[in-house]
Amino acid sequence: MGDKTEENKLICIGCPMGCPITVVMCGKEVVSITGNTCSHGAKYAAKEVTAPTRVLTTTVRVAGQKTRMLSVKTRTDIPKEKIYPVLFALKNLVAVPPVRIGDVILENAASTGVDVIATKNIE
């Protein structure tokens, strides 16, 4: 019994064009990608249907300040299924000032190999 083909429709975010892309899969293998007008589209679509990733942006508390929050993000994209484990790891984390943009707030978040870094300065 062969694998069934499946069509996935996406809007590309690889460039400002926003091309509608169709990816045909057979099992876990990409059979065809159509609709992209640049090479970024094909690369994005193949990754999105086989191993989707995201850059996570959120906030953490700041020590000694009840209402002030520090914006943070993952340095690079992480596997989509690791978003909640990273958020859980950040849940009780408290940043201690001074903090500079780019400072590592959490190393190797949820064993992704990716650090969470500050995106603003806190004195």
The first five atom37 places (N, CA, C, CB, O) and aatype in JSON, in Angstrom:
{
  "aatype": [12, 7, 3, 11, 16, 6, 6, 2, 11, 10, 9, 4, 9, 7, 4, 14, 12, 7, 4, 14, 9, 16, 19, 19, 12, 4, 7, 11, 6, 19, 19, 15, 9, 16, 7, 2, 16, 4, 15, 8, 7, 0, 11, 18, 0, 0, 11, 6, 19, 16, 0, 14, 16, 1, 19, 10, 16, 16, 16, 19, 1, 19, 0, 7, 5, 11, 16, 1, 12, 10, 15, 19, 11, 16, 1, 16, 3, 9, 14, 11, 6, 11, 9, 18, 14, 19, 10, 13, 0, 10, 11, 2, 10, 19, 0, 19, 14, 14, 19, 1, 9, 7, 3, 19, 9, 10, 6, 2, 0, 0, 15, 16, 7, 19, 3, 19, 9, 0, 16, 11, 2, 9, 6],
  "atom_mask": [
    [1, 1, 1, 1, 1],
    [1, 1, 1, 0, 1],
    [1, 1, 1, 1, 1],
    [1, 1, 1, 1, 1],
    [1, 1, 1, 1, 1],
    [1, 1, 1, 1, 1],
    [1, 1, 1, 1, 1],
    [1, 1, 1, 1, 1],
    [1, 1, 1, 1, 1],
    [1, 1, 1, 1, 1],
    [1, 1, 1, 1, 1],
    [1, 1, 1, 1, 1],
    [1, 1, 1, 1, 1],
    [1, 1, 1, 0, 1],
    [1, 1, 1, 1, 1],
    [1, 1, 1, 1, 1],
    [1, 1, 1, 1, 1],
    [1, 1, 1, 0, 1],
    [1, 1, 1, 1, 1],
    [1, 1, 1, 1, 1],
    [1, 1, 1, 1, 1],
    [1, 1, 1, 1, 1],
    [1, 1, 1, 1, 1],
    [1, 1, 1, 1, 1],
    [1, 1, 1, 1, 1],
    [1, 1, 1, 1, 1],
    [1, 1, 1, 0, 1],
    [1, 1, 1, 1, 1],
    [1, 1, 1, 1, 1],
    [1, 1, 1, 1, 1],
    [1, 1, 1, 1, 1],
    [1, 1, 1, 1, 1],
    [1, 1, 1, 1, 1],
    [1, 1, 1, 1, 1],
    [1, 1, 1, 0, 1],
    [1, 1, 1, 1, 1],
    [1, 1, 1, 1, 1],
    [1, 1, 1, 1, 1],
    [1, 1, 1, 1, 1],
    [1, 1, 1, 1, 1],
    [1, 1, 1, 0, 1],
    [1, 1, 1, 1, 1],
    [1, 1, 1, 1, 1],
    [1, 1, 1, 1, 1],
    [1, 1, 1, 1, 1],
    [1, 1, 1, 1, 1],
    [1, 1, 1, 1, 1],
    [1, 1, 1, 1, 1],
    [1, 1, 1, 1, 1],
    [1, 1, 1, 1, 1],
    [1, 1, 1, 1, 1],
    [1, 1, 1, 1, 1],
    [1, 1, 1, 1, 1],
    [1, 1, 1, 1, 1],
    [1, 1, 1, 1, 1],
    [1, 1, 1, 1, 1],
    [1, 1, 1, 1, 1],
    [1, 1, 1, 1, 1],
    [1, 1, 1, 1, 1],
    [1, 1, 1, 1, 1],
    [1, 1, 1, 1, 1],
    [1, 1, 1, 1, 1],
    [1, 1, 1, 1, 1],
    [1, 1, 1, 0, 1],
    [1, 1, 1, 1, 1],
    [1, 1, 1, 1, 1],
    [1, 1, 1, 1, 1],
    [1, 1, 1, 1, 1],
    [1, 1, 1, 1, 1],
    [1, 1, 1, 1, 1],
    [1, 1, 1, 1, 1],
    [1, 1, 1, 1, 1],
    [1, 1, 1, 1, 1],
    [1, 1, 1, 1, 1],
    [1, 1, 1, 1, 1],
    [1, 1, 1, 1, 1],
    [1, 1, 1, 1, 1],
    [1, 1, 1, 1, 1],
    [1, 1, 1, 1, 1],
    [1, 1, 1, 1, 1],
    [1, 1, 1, 1, 1],
    [1, 1, 1, 1, 1],
    [1, 1, 1, 1, 1],
    [1, 1, 1, 1, 1],
    [1, 1, 1, 1, 1],
    [1, 1, 1, 1, 1],
    [1, 1, 1, 1, 1],
    [1, 1, 1, 1, 1],
    [1, 1, 1, 1, 1],
    [1, 1, 1, 1, 1],
    [1, 1, 1, 1, 1],
    [1, 1, 1, 1, 1],
    [1, 1, 1, 1, 1],
    [1, 1, 1, 1, 1],
    [1, 1, 1, 1, 1],
    [1, 1, 1, 1, 1],
    [1, 1, 1, 1, 1],
    [1, 1, 1, 1, 1],
    [1, 1, 1, 1, 1],
    [1, 1, 1, 1, 1],
    [1, 1, 1, 1, 1],
    [1, 1, 1, 0, 1],
    [1, 1, 1, 1, 1],
    [1, 1, 1, 1, 1],
    [1, 1, 1, 1, 1],
    [1, 1, 1, 1, 1],
    [1, 1, 1, 1, 1],
    [1, 1, 1, 1, 1],
    [1, 1, 1, 1, 1],
    [1, 1, 1, 1, 1],
    [1, 1, 1, 1, 1],
    [1, 1, 1, 1, 1],
    [1, 1, 1, 0, 1],
    [1, 1, 1, 1, 1],
    [1, 1, 1, 1, 1],
    [1, 1, 1, 1, 1],
    [1, 1, 1, 1, 1],
    [1, 1, 1, 1, 1],
    [1, 1, 1, 1, 1],
    [1, 1, 1, 1, 1],
    [1, 1, 1, 1, 1],
    [1, 1, 1, 1, 1],
    [1, 1, 1, 1, 1]
  ],
  "atom_positions": [
    [[0.84, -1.18, 0.0], [0.0, 0.0, 0.0], [0.89, 1.25, 0.0], [-0.96, -0.01, 1.22], [1.69, 1.42, 0.92]],
    [[0.77, 2.12, -1.01], [1.59, 3.32, -1.13], [1.07, 4.45, -0.26], [0.0, 0.0, 0.0], [-0.08, 4.46, 0.17]],
    [[1.96, 5.4, -0.01], [1.56, 6.58, 0.76], [0.62, 7.45, -0.06], [2.79, 7.39, 1.2], [0.76, 7.54, -1.28]],
    [[-0.31, 8.07, 0.59], [-1.28, 8.95, -0.03], [-0.64, 10.33, -0.24], [-2.57, 9.06, 0.83], [0.1, 10.8, 0.62]],
    [[-0.92, 10.96, -1.39], [-0.41, 12.32, -1.61], [-1.3, 13.31, -0.89], [-0.32, 12.64, -3.13], [-2.51, 13.12, -0.76]],
    [[-0.68, 14.39, -0.44], [-1.39, 15.42, 0.3], [-0.94, 16.78, -0.21], [-1.14, 15.29, 1.83], [0.25, 16.99, -0.44]],
    [[-1.89, 17.7, -0.38], [-1.58, 19.06, -0.82], [-1.63, 20.0, 0.37], [-2.56, 19.52, -1.91], [-2.57, 19.99, 1.16]],
    [[-0.59, 20.83, 0.49], [-0.54, 21.87, 1.52], [-0.48, 23.21, 0.82], [0.69, 21.67, 2.48], [0.36, 23.43, -0.06]],
    [[-1.37, 24.13, 1.2], [-1.38, 25.46, 0.61], [-0.84, 26.44, 1.66], [-2.82, 25.87, 0.14], [-1.28, 26.45, 2.81]],
    [[0.13, 27.27, 1.23], [0.78, 28.24, 2.11], [0.83, 29.6, 1.43], [2.19, 27.76, 2.49], [0.73, 29.7, 0.21]],
    [[0.99, 30.63, 2.23], [1.35, 31.95, 1.71], [2.8, 32.15, 2.12], [0.39, 33.1, 2.27], [3.13, 32.1, 3.31]],
    [[3.65, 32.38, 1.16], [5.08, 32.5, 1.42], [5.4, 33.78, 2.18], [5.87, 32.46, 0.11], [4.83, 34.83, 1.91]],
    [[6.32, 33.68, 3.14], [6.8, 34.84, 3.88], [8.29, 35.07, 3.62], [6.55, 34.67, 5.38], [8.95, 35.81, 4.35]],
    [[8.81, 34.42, 2.56], [10.24, 34.53, 2.24], [10.65, 35.88, 1.7], [0.0, 0.0, 0.0], [11.8, 36.28, 1.83]],
    [[9.71, 36.6, 1.08], [9.96, 37.94, 0.55], [8.64, 38.7, 0.57], [10.57, 37.9, -0.91], [7.62, 38.11, 0.92]],
    [[8.62, 39.97, 0.22], [7.38, 40.76, 0.29], [6.28, 40.37, -0.71], [7.72, 42.18, 0.09], [5.16, 40.88, -0.59]],
    [[6.56, 39.5, -1.67], [5.57, 39.15, -2.69], [4.36, 38.39, -2.11], [6.23, 38.32, -3.77], [3.25, 38.57, -2.59]],
    [[4.56, 37.55, -1.11], [3.46, 36.79, -0.51], [2.81, 35.82, -1.46], [0.0, 0.0, 0.0], [1.58, 35.75, -1.55]],
    [[3.62, 35.07, -2.17], [3.11, 34.12, -3.18], [2.28, 33.0, -2.55], [4.26, 33.53, -3.97], [2.65, 32.47, -1.5]],
    [[1.16, 32.63, -3.2], [0.44, 31.43, -2.77], [1.18, 30.19, -3.29], [-1.05, 31.45, -3.28], [1.37, 30.04, -4.5]],
    [[1.6, 29.33, -2.4], [2.4, 28.17, -2.77], [1.64, 26.9, -2.45], [3.76, 28.19, -2.04], [0.96, 26.8, -1.42]],
    [[1.75, 25.92, -3.33], [1.18, 24.6, -3.1], [2.31, 23.59, -3.01], [0.17, 24.21, -4.23], [3.15, 23.51, -3.91]],
    [[2.33, 22.83, -1.93], [3.33, 21.79, -1.73], [2.61, 20.45, -1.75], [4.11, 21.99, -0.38], [1.67, 20.23, -0.99]],
    [[3.05, 19.57, -2.63], [2.49, 18.22, -2.68], [3.46, 17.29, -1.97], [2.23, 17.76, -4.17], [4.65, 17.26, -2.26]],
    [[2.9, 16.52, -1.02], [3.7, 15.59, -0.23], [3.21, 14.17, -0.49], [3.61, 15.93, 1.29], [2.03, 13.93, -0.73]],
    [[4.15, 13.24, -0.44], [3.82, 11.82, -0.47], [4.47, 11.25, 0.79], [4.33, 11.09, -1.81], [5.68, 11.06, 0.85]],
    [[3.64, 10.98, 1.79], [4.19, 10.61, 3.09], [4.89, 11.82, 3.68], [0.0, 0.0, 0.0], [4.27, 12.88, 3.84]],
    [[6.17, 11.69, 4.01], [6.95, 12.79, 4.56], [7.87, 13.42, 3.52], [7.76, 12.31, 5.75], [8.71, 14.26, 3.86]],
    [[7.72, 13.02, 2.26], [8.59, 13.51, 1.19], [7.88, 14.56, 0.35], [9.04, 12.35, 0.31], [6.73, 14.39, -0.05]],
    [[8.59, 15.66, 0.07], [8.07, 16.71, -0.8], [8.18, 16.22, -2.24], [8.84, 18.06, -0.6], [9.27, 15.89, -2.71]],
    [[7.04, 16.19, -2.94], [6.99, 15.74, -4.33], [7.11, 16.93, -5.28], [5.7, 14.97, -4.61], [7.84, 16.88, -6.27]],
    [[6.38, 18.03, -4.96], [6.47, 19.22, -5.82], [6.11, 20.46, -5.04], [5.55, 19.08, -7.04], [5.37, 20.42, -4.06]],
    [[6.67, 21.58, -5.5], [6.37, 22.9, -4.94], [6.06, 23.8, -6.13], [7.57, 23.46, -4.07], [6.88, 23.94, -7.03]],
    [[4.88, 24.42, -6.12], [4.49, 25.31, -7.21], [3.93, 26.61, -6.64], [3.45, 24.64, -8.13], [3.46, 26.66, -5.51]],
    [[4.0, 27.66, -7.45], [3.44, 28.96, -7.08], [4.47, 29.97, -6.63], [0.0, 0.0, 0.0], [4.18, 31.17, -6.61]],
    [[5.66, 29.53, -6.27], [6.68, 30.48, -5.83], [7.29, 31.19, -7.04], [7.79, 29.76, -5.02], [7.47, 30.6, -8.1]],
    [[7.61, 32.48, -6.85], [8.25, 33.23, -7.94], [9.73, 33.47, -7.68], [7.54, 34.56, -8.13], [10.43, 34.05, -8.52]],
    [[10.22, 33.03, -6.53], [11.66, 33.16, -6.26], [12.13, 31.91, -5.5], [11.97, 34.47, -5.43], [11.32, 31.11, -5.03]],
    [[13.44, 31.77, -5.39], [13.99, 30.58, -4.73], [13.7, 30.56, -3.22], [15.5, 30.52, -4.95], [13.66, 29.5, -2.61]],
    [[13.5, 31.74, -2.64], [13.17, 31.79, -1.21], [11.87, 31.04, -0.93], [13.06, 33.26, -0.72], [11.73, 30.38, 0.1]],
    [[10.92, 31.14, -1.85], [9.62, 30.51, -1.68], [9.71, 29.0, -1.59], [0.0, 0.0, 0.0], [9.1, 28.39, -0.72]],
    [[10.47, 28.4, -2.49], [10.62, 26.95, -2.49], [11.3, 26.48, -1.2], [11.42, 26.48, -3.71], [10.9, 25.48, -0.61]],
    [[12.32, 27.2, -0.78], [13.05, 26.85, 0.44], [12.14, 26.97, 1.67], [14.3, 27.75, 0.59], [12.1, 26.08, 2.52]],
    [[11.42, 28.08, 1.74], [10.5, 28.31, 2.86], [9.43, 27.22, 2.92], [9.83, 29.7, 2.74], [9.18, 26.64, 3.98]],
    [[8.8, 26.94, 1.78], [7.7, 25.98, 1.74], [8.15, 24.58, 2.14], [7.08, 25.95, 0.35], [7.46, 23.89, 2.89]],
    [[9.3, 24.15, 1.63], [9.8, 22.81, 1.97], [10.07, 22.7, 3.47], [11.09, 22.5, 1.17], [9.74, 21.69, 4.09]],
    [[10.66, 23.73, 4.04], [10.96, 23.72, 5.48], [9.67, 23.77, 6.3], [11.87, 24.9, 5.84], [9.55, 23.08, 7.31]],
    [[8.72, 24.58, 5.87], [7.48, 24.76, 6.63], [6.66, 23.47, 6.72], [6.64, 25.85, 6.0], [6.02, 23.23, 7.74]],
    [[6.68, 22.65, 5.68], [5.88, 21.42, 5.72], [6.64, 20.23, 6.3], [5.4, 21.08, 4.33], [6.03, 19.23, 6.67]],
    [[7.97, 20.32, 6.39], [8.74, 19.18, 6.91], [9.31, 19.42, 8.31], [9.87, 18.86, 5.97], [9.34, 18.5, 9.12]],
    [[9.75, 20.64, 8.59], [10.35, 20.95, 9.9], [10.15, 22.43, 10.21], [11.87, 20.58, 9.91], [11.1, 23.21, 10.15]],
    [[8.9, 22.83, 10.56], [8.63, 24.25, 10.79], [9.37, 24.8, 12.0], [7.13, 24.46, 10.96], [9.53, 24.12, 13.02]],
    [[9.82, 26.04, 11.87], [10.53, 26.72, 12.95], [9.96, 28.13, 13.11], [12.06, 26.78, 12.66], [9.31, 28.65, 12.21]],
    [[10.21, 28.72, 14.26], [9.77, 30.08, 14.55], [10.81, 30.77, 15.43], [8.38, 30.08, 15.24], [11.53, 30.12, 16.18]],
    [[10.87, 32.11, 15.32], [11.6, 32.91, 16.29], [10.57, 33.26, 17.35], [12.27, 34.21, 15.63], [9.49, 33.77, 17.04]],
    [[10.9, 33.0, 18.6], [9.99, 33.25, 19.71], [10.31, 34.6, 20.32], [10.09, 32.13, 20.77], [11.46, 34.87, 20.66]],
    [[9.31, 35.45, 20.47], [9.46, 36.72, 21.18], [8.49, 36.72, 22.35], [9.19, 37.94, 20.23], [7.35, 36.29, 22.22]],
    [[8.97, 37.2, 23.5], [8.13, 37.23, 24.7], [8.75, 38.23, 25.68], [8.0, 35.8, 25.36], [9.57, 39.06, 25.28]],
    [[8.36, 38.16, 26.93], [8.9, 39.02, 27.97], [9.24, 38.21, 29.22], [7.91, 40.15, 28.32], [8.69, 37.13, 29.44]],
    [[10.15, 38.74, 30.02], [10.45, 38.16, 31.34], [10.4, 39.3, 32.36], [11.86, 37.45, 31.35], [10.54, 40.47, 32.02]],
    [[10.2, 38.92, 33.61], [10.15, 39.92, 34.68], [11.53, 40.49, 34.94], [9.57, 39.3, 35.96], [12.55, 39.89, 34.62]],
    [[11.54, 41.68, 35.55], [12.78, 42.35, 35.92], [12.85, 42.42, 37.44], [12.87, 43.77, 35.28], [11.89, 42.83, 38.09]],
    [[13.99, 42.02, 38.01], [14.17, 42.0, 39.47], [13.94, 43.39, 40.07], [15.58, 41.5, 39.83], [14.43, 44.39, 39.54]],
    [[13.2, 43.43, 41.18], [12.98, 44.66, 41.92], [11.96, 45.59, 41.29], [0.0, 0.0, 0.0], [11.76, 46.71, 41.77]],
    [[11.32, 45.16, 40.24], [10.33, 46.03, 39.58], [9.07, 45.22, 39.29], [10.9, 46.63, 38.26], [9.09, 44.27, 38.52]],
    [[7.97, 45.61, 39.93], [6.74, 44.82, 39.84], [6.08, 44.86, 38.46], [5.76, 45.31, 40.86], [5.52, 43.85, 38.02]],
    [[6.16, 45.98, 37.78], [5.43, 46.09, 36.52], [6.32, 46.14, 35.28], [4.57, 47.3, 36.55], [5.82, 46.0, 34.17]],
    [[7.58, 46.33, 35.45], [8.48, 46.46, 34.29], [8.86, 45.08, 33.75], [9.74, 47.26, 34.67], [9.21, 44.18, 34.51]],
    [[8.79, 44.94, 32.44], [9.13, 43.68, 31.79], [10.27, 43.93, 30.8], [7.89, 43.07, 31.07], [10.44, 45.03, 30.27]],
    [[11.04, 42.86, 30.56], [12.14, 42.91, 29.59], [11.72, 42.1, 28.37], [13.47, 42.37, 30.2], [11.38, 40.93, 28.49]],
    [[11.76, 42.72, 27.2], [11.44, 41.97, 25.98], [12.65, 41.11, 25.6], [11.06, 42.94, 24.81], [13.8, 41.55, 25.68]],
    [[12.37, 39.88, 25.18], [13.4, 38.92, 24.81], [12.96, 38.16, 23.56], [13.68, 37.93, 25.98], [11.79, 38.18, 23.18]],
    [[13.93, 37.5, 22.92], [13.63, 36.65, 21.77], [14.68, 35.57, 21.66], [13.56, 37.48, 20.47], [15.76, 35.68, 22.23]],
    [[14.35, 34.51, 20.92], [15.36, 33.5, 20.64], [16.31, 34.1, 19.61], [14.71, 32.16, 20.12], [15.89, 34.81, 18.7]],
    [[17.59, 33.8, 19.75], [18.61, 34.37, 18.86], [18.34, 33.98, 17.4], [20.02, 33.89, 19.28], [18.55, 34.78, 16.48]],
    [[17.89, 32.75, 17.19], [17.52, 32.26, 15.86], [16.21, 31.49, 15.99], [18.66, 31.36, 15.24], [15.65, 31.39, 17.08]],
    [[15.75, 30.95, 14.9], [14.52, 30.17, 14.96], [14.74, 28.85, 15.69], [13.98, 29.92, 13.55], [15.84, 28.3, 15.71]],
    [[13.64, 28.37, 16.27], [13.66, 27.1, 17.0], [12.58, 26.2, 16.41], [13.44, 27.32, 18.54], [11.65, 26.7, 15.77]],
    [[12.68, 24.9, 16.61], [11.6, 24.01, 16.14], [10.27, 24.43, 16.77], [11.92, 22.53, 16.49], [10.2, 24.74, 17.96]],
    [[9.23, 24.43, 15.97], [7.91, 24.86, 16.43], [7.45, 24.1, 17.67], [6.89, 24.69, 15.32], [6.8, 24.68, 18.54]],
    [[7.79, 22.82, 17.75], [7.34, 22.03, 18.9], [8.09, 22.38, 20.19], [7.52, 20.54, 18.61], [7.72, 21.9, 21.26]],
    [[9.13, 23.22, 20.1], [9.88, 23.62, 21.29], [9.41, 24.97, 21.86], [11.36, 23.71, 20.96], [9.94, 25.43, 22.87]],
    [[8.41, 25.6, 21.22], [7.94, 26.9, 21.7], [7.46, 26.83, 23.14], [6.83, 27.43, 20.79], [7.89, 27.63, 23.97]],
    [[6.57, 25.89, 23.46], [6.04, 25.81, 24.83], [7.1, 25.41, 25.84], [4.9, 24.84, 24.88], [7.11, 25.96, 26.94]],
    [[8.0, 24.47, 25.55], [9.07, 24.2, 26.51], [9.95, 25.42, 26.79], [9.93, 23.07, 26.0], [10.38, 25.61, 27.93]],
    [[10.22, 26.24, 25.78], [11.02, 27.45, 26.0], [10.23, 28.44, 26.86], [11.42, 28.11, 24.65], [10.78, 29.02, 27.79]],
    [[8.96, 28.63, 26.55], [8.13, 29.52, 27.37], [8.07, 29.05, 28.82], [6.71, 29.6, 26.79], [8.14, 29.86, 29.74]],
    [[7.95, 27.74, 29.02], [7.93, 27.19, 30.37], [9.25, 27.49, 31.09], [7.67, 25.67, 30.33], [9.25, 27.81, 32.28]],
    [[10.38, 27.37, 30.38], [11.69, 27.65, 30.98], [11.84, 29.13, 31.35], [12.81, 27.24, 30.01], [12.57, 29.46, 32.28]],
    [[11.14, 30.0, 30.64], [11.22, 31.44, 30.9], [10.21, 31.92, 31.94], [11.02, 32.21, 29.61], [10.33, 33.03, 32.46]],
    [[9.22, 31.09, 32.23], [8.1, 31.49, 33.08], [8.53, 32.12, 34.41], [7.24, 30.3, 33.37], [7.99, 33.16, 34.79]],
    [[9.46, 31.53, 35.1], [9.88, 32.04, 36.41], [11.22, 32.74, 36.38], [9.93, 30.91, 37.39], [11.78, 33.06, 37.43]],
    [[11.74, 32.98, 35.2], [13.03, 33.65, 35.07], [12.89, 35.15, 35.37], [13.63, 33.43, 33.66], [11.93, 35.78, 34.92]],
    [[13.83, 35.71, 36.11], [13.82, 37.13, 36.43], [15.15, 37.72, 36.0], [13.56, 37.36, 37.96], [16.21, 37.26, 36.43]],
    [[15.1, 38.73, 35.15], [16.32, 39.4, 34.68], [16.8, 40.39, 35.73], [16.06, 40.13, 33.32], [16.01, 41.1, 36.35]],
    [[18.11, 40.42, 35.93], [18.7, 41.32, 36.92], [19.41, 42.45, 36.18], [19.69, 40.55, 37.87], [20.37, 42.2, 35.45]],
    [[18.95, 43.71, 36.37], [19.6, 44.85, 35.71], [21.02, 45.03, 36.21], [18.8, 46.13, 35.95], [21.33, 44.61, 37.32]],
    [[21.9, 45.64, 35.43], [21.65, 46.18, 34.09], [21.67, 45.07, 33.04], [22.69, 47.26, 33.75], [22.42, 44.1, 33.14]],
    [[20.84, 45.25, 32.02], [20.77, 44.33, 30.89], [20.92, 45.14, 29.62], [19.43, 43.51, 30.9], [20.33, 46.21, 29.49]],
    [[21.7, 44.62, 28.68], [21.92, 45.28, 27.39], [21.33, 44.43, 26.27], [23.44, 45.52, 27.15], [21.25, 43.21, 26.37]],
    [[20.93, 45.1, 25.21], [20.43, 44.39, 24.04], [21.47, 43.36, 23.61], [20.12, 45.39, 22.87], [22.65, 43.67, 23.48]],
    [[21.02, 42.14, 23.4], [21.91, 41.05, 22.99], [22.45, 40.2, 24.12], [0.0, 0.0, 0.0], [23.01, 39.14, 23.88]],
    [[22.28, 40.67, 25.37], [22.72, 39.86, 26.51], [21.93, 38.55, 26.54], [22.52, 40.64, 27.85], [20.74, 38.53, 26.26]],
    [[22.62, 37.46, 26.88], [21.96, 36.16, 26.97], [21.18, 36.11, 28.28], [23.0, 35.0, 26.88], [21.74, 36.29, 29.36]],
    [[19.89, 35.86, 28.16], [19.01, 35.75, 29.32], [18.85, 34.3, 29.72], [17.63, 36.38, 29.01], [18.73, 33.99, 30.91]],
    [[18.84, 33.4, 28.73], [18.75, 31.96, 28.99], [19.54, 31.23, 27.92], [17.26, 31.49, 29.02], [19.23, 31.32, 26.73]],
    [[20.56, 30.49, 28.35], [21.38, 29.71, 27.41], [20.69, 28.42, 27.02], [22.76, 29.41, 28.01], [19.99, 27.81, 27.84]],
    [[20.87, 28.0, 25.79], [20.41, 26.7, 25.3], [18.98, 26.4, 25.77], [21.35, 25.6, 25.77], [18.73, 25.38, 26.4]],
    [[18.08, 27.3, 25.45], [16.7, 27.21, 25.92], [16.06, 25.89, 25.52], [15.88, 28.37, 25.36], [16.01, 25.54, 24.34]],
    [[15.56, 25.15, 26.5], [14.87, 23.87, 26.31], [15.67, 22.92, 25.42], [13.49, 24.1, 25.71], [15.1, 22.19, 24.61]],
    [[16.99, 22.93, 25.58], [17.89, 22.05, 24.82], [17.78, 22.22, 23.31], [17.61, 20.6, 25.18], [17.94, 21.26, 22.56]],
    [[17.49, 23.45, 22.87], [17.39, 23.73, 21.43], [18.74, 24.09, 20.83], [16.39, 24.85, 21.18], [18.92, 24.07, 19.62]],
    [[19.71, 24.43, 21.71], [20.98, 24.95, 21.22], [20.92, 26.43, 20.91], [0.0, 0.0, 0.0], [21.89, 27.01, 20.42]],
    [[19.78, 27.05, 21.2], [19.55, 28.47, 20.89], [19.38, 29.24, 22.2], [18.29, 28.66, 19.98], [18.66, 28.8, 23.1]],
    [[20.05, 30.39, 22.29], [19.94, 31.24, 23.46], [18.75, 32.19, 23.32], [21.23, 32.02, 23.68], [18.35, 32.55, 22.22]],
    [[18.2, 32.59, 24.47], [17.21, 33.65, 24.51], [17.97, 34.92, 24.91], [16.02, 33.32, 25.53], [18.7, 34.93, 25.9]],
    [[17.78, 35.99, 24.12], [18.54, 37.23, 24.34], [17.61, 38.41, 24.61], [19.44, 37.52, 23.13], [16.44, 38.4, 24.22]],
    [[18.16, 39.43, 25.26], [17.42, 40.66, 25.53], [17.27, 41.47, 24.25], [18.12, 41.5, 26.61], [18.17, 41.5, 23.41]],
    [[16.12, 42.14, 24.12], [15.91, 43.0, 22.94], [15.75, 44.46, 23.33], [14.69, 42.54, 22.16], [15.39, 45.29, 22.5]],
    [[16.0, 44.76, 24.6], [16.04, 46.17, 25.02], [16.97, 46.31, 26.21], [14.62, 46.7, 25.36], [17.31, 45.33, 26.88]],
    [[17.37, 47.53, 26.46], [18.25, 47.84, 27.6], [17.41, 48.12, 28.84], [19.17, 49.06, 27.28], [16.36, 48.77, 28.77]],
    [[17.89, 47.62, 29.99], [17.25, 47.93, 31.29], [18.37, 48.36, 32.22], [16.45, 46.67, 31.88], [19.36, 47.65, 32.4]],
    [[18.19, 49.53, 32.81], [19.19, 50.06, 33.77], [18.84, 49.62, 35.17], [19.26, 51.6, 33.72], [19.55, 49.96, 36.12]]
  ]
}
